[in-house]
């Protein structure tokens, strides 16, 4: 399988009044085309820096970032981004918010075609009938659904998500996890998800990449073997022994990354 994202030997530090602050150290990450990579690690270990490098919003001090076989040097139009705060524009309707990327990357596309494309996605995530509402008229979960539509409306090669569900309640978060699977089934894309929720990483990810403490490197990679038939992921699968074992392995790795002694496994 071809790797769509290749991060090779990336080292990076931020310049501060007290001198350089090392964030990444010889980081190597590979994400095959069509796969969903979840990235976890201690707070402040450089997870968000990784996403900015993939998007071309910054350059590493050392090493290379490759996307679709091309060296990333500048911001990429083929990258979609979704954040914890949906950042929808209040003076635009939900429809006009969703089509915004098309206005930028496909300015010659007829408006009717843009609206058809946006409406297709809004219907898929259950927002049909809300396309003429303003962001303030929607709940937090609904705004995040609109944000997800906006992030993939231009069919990007890569979708980067920086804790997009972190501010939502547990029920809404789980509902959006299922929405993500519906989007991937209908609109296949390669994704990188930054999250602190290990259950989220296992439910959504094909692989979970654990970063070490700062300066971060790749400490551990878990290939997710989600229980169930036919590739369908159901929430109840999170409560099976297979998922419990994967979550336990990830917790142990996080404890190691935090410089803590791993807690002994609880015997059932």
Buried (B, 14 or more C-beta within 10 A) or exposed (E): EEBBBBBBBBBBBEEEEEEEEBBBBBBEBBBBBBBBBBBBBBEEBBBBBBBBBBBBBBBBBEBBBBBBEEEBEEEBBBBBBBBBBBEBEEEBBBBBBBBBBBEEBBEEBEEEEBBEBBBBBBEBBBBEEBBEBBBEEBEEBBBBBBBBBBBBBBBBBBBBBBBBBBEBEEEBBBBBBBBBBEBBEEBEBBBBBBBBBBBBBBBBBBBBBBBBBBBBBBBBEBEBEBBEEEEEBEEEBBEBEBBBEBBBBBBBBBBBBEEEEEEEEEEE
